[in-house]
Amino acid sequence: MRLLSQRDHSRSELKRKLQLSGQRAAYLQQQENIPIPDELLEKVLDWCQENGWLNDNRFTERFIQSRARKGYGPQRVRMELQQKGIGRDEINQALAESDVDWTACAAELARRKFGEPLPQTWAEKSKVQRFLMTKGFMMEDIQAVFRNSDD
């Protein structure tokens, strides 16, 4: 309950953390490592889901919004969600349904980092492009930033 009260978790992320906490408790009590049985762990996770405390869809939506506010693009968000155990289909659906304007996010990030107006020389533009790509933005969003700034 403490883990879920701090922030949303995906089902697989919470399962991993509960398994680790069982191992840590055994270590601290200097006892033999007795893993939590998978059946018990699944019952706990199902109970949390039934009560609405654990919801992968809600977690995915909030995660996308949070990472977009922090300046990360859809590719980076997709990778991080996969690492947290969210399926590819769920990620694609959530990204499609999200109201995040990735081009606007990329433009804002570029302006914060490189100033207004955006660089115009080829070398400086490539530096901006590389920066936005490392943040996980797609090339069409990056190109749209420069098209819109030229206008």
C-alpha positions in Angstrom: 0.0 0.0 0.0 2.9 2.4 0.7 4.3 1.9 -2.8 0.9 2.7 -4.4 0.2 5.7 -2.2 3.4 7.4 -3.4 2.7 7.1 -7.2 1.1 4.9 -9.8 2.9 1.8 -10.8 2.4 -0.7 -13.6 1.5 -4.3 -12.6 4.9 -5.7 -13.5 6.7 -2.9 -11.9 4.8 -3.4 -8.6 5.4 -7.1 -8.8 9.1 -6.6 -9.2 9.3 -4.2 -6.3 7.3 -6.5 -4.0 9.6 -9.4 -4.9 12.6 -7.2 -4.1 11.1 -6.0 -0.8 10.6 -9.7 0.3 14.3 -10.4 -0.5 15.4 -7.2 1.3 13.3 -8.1 4.4 14.9 -11.5 4.6 18.3 -10.0 4.3 17.7 -7.4 7.0 16.4 -10.1 9.4 19.5 -12.2 8.5 17.3 -15.1 7.5 17.3 -17.3 4.5 15.9 -15.8 1.4 12.4 -17.1 1.2 10.7 -15.8 -2.0 7.1 -14.7 -1.9 5.1 -17.4 -3.7 3.9 -16.3 -7.1 0.3 -17.4 -6.3 0.2 -15.1 -3.3 1.8 -12.2 -5.2 -0.7 -12.6 -8.0 -3.6 -12.6 -5.5 -2.3 -9.4 -4.0 -1.9 -7.7 -7.4 -5.4 -8.9 -8.5 -6.9 -7.5 -5.2 -5.2 -4.1 -5.8 -6.6 -4.1 -9.4 -10.1 -5.0 -8.2 -10.0 -2.1 -5.8 -8.8 0.4 -8.4 -5.4 1.0 -6.8 -3.5 -0.6 -9.6 -4.5 0.3 -13.2 -2.0 0.0 -16.1 -4.1 2.2 -18.4 -4.2 5.0 -15.8 -0.5 4.6 -15.1 0.3 4.8 -18.8 -1.7 8.0 -19.4 -0.2 9.7 -16.4 3.3 8.6 -17.3 3.0 9.9 -20.9 1.8 13.3 -19.5 4.5 13.5 -16.9 7.4 12.6 -19.3 6.0 15.1 -22.0 6.1 17.9 -19.4 9.7 17.0 -18.6 10.7 17.4 -22.3 10.8 13.8 -23.5 9.5 12.7 -26.9 7.3 9.7 -27.8 10.2 7.4 -28.7 11.8 7.8 -25.2 8.4 7.5 -23.5 7.6 4.3 -25.5 11.0 2.8 -24.5 10.5 3.6 -20.8 7.0 2.2 -20.7 8.2 -1.0 -22.3 10.8 -1.2 -19.5 8.0 -0.9 -17.0 6.2 -3.8 -18.4 3.5 -2.2 -20.5 2.7 -4.0 -23.7 3.4 -2.5 -27.2 -0.3 -2.4 -28.2 -1.3 -0.6 -25.0 1.6 1.9 -25.5 0.6 2.6 -29.1 -3.0 3.1 -28.1 -2.2 5.4 -25.2 0.2 7.5 -27.3 -2.5 7.8 -30.1 -5.2 8.8 -27.5 -3.0 11.3 -25.6 -3.6 14.9 -26.2 0.2 15.7 -26.2 1.3 17.9 -29.2 4.8 16.4 -29.6 5.8 19.1 -32.2 5.0 21.8 -29.7 6.9 20.0 -27.0 9.9 19.7 -29.2 9.7 23.4 -30.3 9.4 24.6 -26.6 12.4 22.4 -25.6 14.5 23.7 -28.5 13.7 27.3 -27.7 14.5 26.8 -24.0 17.8 25.2 -24.9 18.9 27.2 -27.9 17.0 30.4 -27.7 14.7 32.3 -30.0 15.1 32.4 -33.0 16.3 28.9 -33.6 19.7 28.5 -35.3 19.8 28.9 -39.1 23.1 27.5 -40.2 23.4 23.9 -41.1 25.9 23.0 -38.3 23.8 24.7 -35.6 20.5 23.1 -36.9 22.1 19.6 -36.8 23.1 20.3 -33.2 19.5 21.1 -32.4 18.3 18.0 -34.3 20.7 15.7 -32.4 19.6 17.2 -29.1 15.9 16.6 -29.8 16.6 13.1 -31.1 18.4 12.2 -27.9 15.3 13.4 -26.0 13.2 10.9 -28.0 11.5 13.1 -30.6 10.7 11.8 -34.0 12.3 13.3 -37.1 9.0 14.6 -38.5 8.4 16.5 -35.3 11.9 17.9 -35.4 11.5 18.9 -39.1 8.2 20.6 -38.2 9.9 22.7 -35.6 12.2 24.1 -38.2 9.5 24.6 -40.8 7.4 26.5 -38.2 10.3 28.6 -37.1 11.2 29.6 -40.7 7.6 30.9 -41.1 
